[in-house]
Amino acid sequence: MAMNTLLELDRISCTYGQQLIVDELSFTLEKGEIGCLLGPSGCGKTTALRCIAGFEPVSFGQIWLNGVSVSRPGFVLSPEQRRVGMVFQEYALFPHLSVAANVGFGLHRSNQAERAQRVAELLEITGLAEVAKRYPHELSGGQQQRVALARALAPRPDLLLLDEPFSNLDVSLRERLSQEVRELLKRLHITAILVTHDQAEAFAVADKIGVMLAGKMMQWSSAYDLYHRPVNRFVASFVGQGVLLPGIISSSGQVRTACGMLADGLYYPGLPEHGHYPPGSEVDVLIRPDDVVYDDQSALNAVVRKKAFRGAEILYTLELADGPVVLALVPSRHDRAIGEKIGIRLEASHVVVFDRPGRAGAVQKNRQELLPGS
Ligand SMILES: Nc1ncnc2c1ncn2[C@@H]1O[C@H](COP(=O)(O)OP(=O)(O)OP(=O)(O)O)[C@@H](O)[C@H]1O
């Protein structure tokens, strides 16, 4: 375990009855880093978090916290002994206690003066000083969640676990609070793990994001790498929008697509470094909406099939000459009607190329695949 590593999950598995819920999950978190587990409902995010907290035993693998083995088959260090704080979706505040008393709840080991000082400090940090005497039902959802955060931070945990902490809040508050929480955690140098199925939230809060599917870790990396260098089709489709455009490897190793030849920034997640597919192989190329640029001068044309106004931009669904479809995020001053033809050009610095299993060399025309959420 490296000096700066706070948490390491080493291939942990967890089962409920006969059902394998977390399947050899691994990742590490450095001190002060914010990690996030992201994935579809039921993929095991909360269960993984509960293993880290010490609420669930592991059936395989090991969890290390601050260099100490805290979970392994047959051994679970209790949650109280782990110095882990938790914030849940449903706040779980004590209704009969004031805000200040809620925040001070976990400080039973401190004397009264220390406790009062720590509570005052946290109320100040979280902007709750003015509502210290109120009761939870007299607070807004955002304020209640701040109290839950202050309460979890009060005993100075080594690690903070946040399980869908913003999902009960409306969208604008969720955005604001998630940014506030990130700033706060960074300022206090807190190591934390957030569980969410909302990728905007994951992007706003986390340094590292783990995309999970069926209990397994698909990819653990920065948001930038998840978006631009997804390791497989699932990550490519789950994170961000885009299209898989059919392509064929040319004799010089470029990729021929309906948007032209792609030669630069090619990245093959399925291959070892410096590997390549033989000429004639059929592949799918991930094209993100921001890779497609509006250009009146371009020889490449596409017909507007759908448009979604987003304020600063319009998301166009465009059909190319031979039938394939791409998405384009275009400044909204270029307002074109459905059915109109517009000029586009590809400007992609990352071109992710997936093989099409069993299709090497075969040619299939006009195939298109829109990713979910596109
Ligand atoms: N106590 C339990 N006993 C049996 N099965 C459980 C228990 N808790 C969760 N499960 C099952 O484990 C699987 C993973 O649940 P988990 O809550 O970890 O998923 P999740 O990724 O956090 O999902 P969500 O985003 O919907 O909260 C689900 O199929 C769920 O039904």
The ligand as a MOL file (V3000), in Angstrom:
LIG
                    3D

  0  0  0     0  0            999 V3000
M  V30 BEGIN CTAB
M  V30 COUNTS 31 33 0 0 0
M  V30 BEGIN ATOM
M  V30 1 N -30.2090 -6.7770 2.3660 0
M  V30 2 C -30.3020 -7.3200 1.1480 0
M  V30 3 N -30.6450 -8.6210 1.0010 0
M  V30 4 C -30.7260 -9.1890 -0.2290 0
M  V30 5 N -30.4600 -8.5370 -1.3830 0
M  V30 6 C -30.1070 -7.2570 -1.2970 0
M  V30 7 C -30.0130 -6.5640 -0.0390 0
M  V30 8 N -29.6220 -5.2960 -0.2810 0
M  V30 9 C -29.4930 -5.1760 -1.6250 0
M  V30 10 N -29.7760 -6.3450 -2.2370 0
M  V30 11 C -29.7190 -6.6030 -3.6720 0
M  V30 12 O -28.3810 -6.3790 -4.0890 0
M  V30 13 C -28.3350 -5.7690 -5.3610 0
M  V30 14 C -27.4740 -4.5230 -5.3040 0
M  V30 15 O -28.0720 -3.5720 -4.4580 0
M  V30 16 P -27.3730 -2.1830 -4.1420 0
M  V30 17 O -28.2880 -1.4360 -3.2360 0
M  V30 18 O -25.9880 -2.4030 -3.6960 0
M  V30 19 O -27.3490 -1.5220 -5.5970 0
M  V30 20 P -27.1170 -0.0220 -6.0400 0
M  V30 21 O -26.1690 -0.0730 -7.1700 0
M  V30 22 O -26.7190 0.8170 -4.8700 0
M  V30 23 O -28.5500 0.3730 -6.5720 0
M  V30 24 P -29.3920 1.7540 -6.4800 0
M  V30 25 O -28.7090 2.7290 -7.3850 0
M  V30 26 O -30.7400 1.3410 -7.0020 0
M  V30 27 O -29.4060 2.1760 -5.0460 0
M  V30 28 C -29.7710 -5.5280 -5.7710 0
M  V30 29 O -30.1560 -6.5570 -6.6520 0
M  V30 30 C -30.5430 -5.6130 -4.4720 0
M  V30 31 O -31.8300 -6.0920 -4.7030 0
M  V30 END ATOM
M  V30 BEGIN BOND
M  V30 1 1 1 2
M  V30 2 1 2 3
M  V30 3 2 2 7
M  V30 4 2 3 4
M  V30 5 1 4 5
M  V30 6 2 5 6
M  V30 7 1 6 7
M  V30 8 1 6 10
M  V30 9 1 7 8
M  V30 10 2 8 9
M  V30 11 1 9 10
M  V30 12 1 10 11
M  V30 13 1 11 12
M  V30 14 1 11 30
M  V30 15 1 12 13
M  V30 16 1 13 14
M  V30 17 1 13 28
M  V30 18 1 14 15
M  V30 19 1 15 16
M  V30 20 2 16 17
M  V30 21 1 16 18
M  V30 22 1 16 19
M  V30 23 1 19 20
M  V30 24 2 20 21
M  V30 25 1 20 22
M  V30 26 1 20 23
M  V30 27 1 23 24
M  V30 28 2 24 25
M  V30 29 1 24 26
M  V30 30 1 24 27
M  V30 31 1 28 29
M  V30 32 1 28 30
M  V30 33 1 30 31
M  V30 END BOND
M  V30 END CTAB
M  END
